[in-house]
Amino acid sequence: MSNENTLSRRGLFMKMGILFNGVVATALAVPVVRFLLSSITRGRANAYLSWVSVGSVNEFPEGETRLATFRNPYETPTDGKTVDTACWVRRVAGDQFQVFAVNCAHLGCPVRWFPQSGLFMCPCHGGAYYRDGSRASGPPERGLFEYPYKVENGLVTIQAGELPTPGSPTATLFGKKPPCAA
Ligand code: FES
């Protein structure tokens, strides 16, 4: 075998190796780059957020808090029953509402409303919230998260698609008025 042949075969293997490494590096880089850009592209992803009804105004007596469910508009084929999402709806007066995520602001356990004591209680670590969602006691550092809502054609609708959390576009931390609740 001539020296020239060996060199060209070596060169071919080297080029194939470089090409293979390039393909693998690209395949590994795609999810990393998508993750790094997710905070920028997140705005466009908000397209899945949409207004969904949690029921007619008449279903919510003034001064009371009721459990309601809505169909999450951000649905994937594997969601099954979990696409039905619960929330607590408090009708303050007239068209003035508060719609709370059921998830505790501590670690996300579902909170329950106890009208007798006027408190939302979390079964996991004893977190408690007043009727307006503000923190009463326990480990949560803040009040319950609220969905933006509006009343239209006799229906209470909320902006759903993502659970309201500090980082989500629908987040309305307790104490801040939901932008569309005016
Ligand atoms: S999850 Fe509710 S108090 Fe911890």
Residues whose N, C-alpha, C, O or C-beta is under 5 A from the ligand:
A	BS01	FES	C104 H106 L107 G108 C109 C122 C124 H125 G126 G127 P139 P140
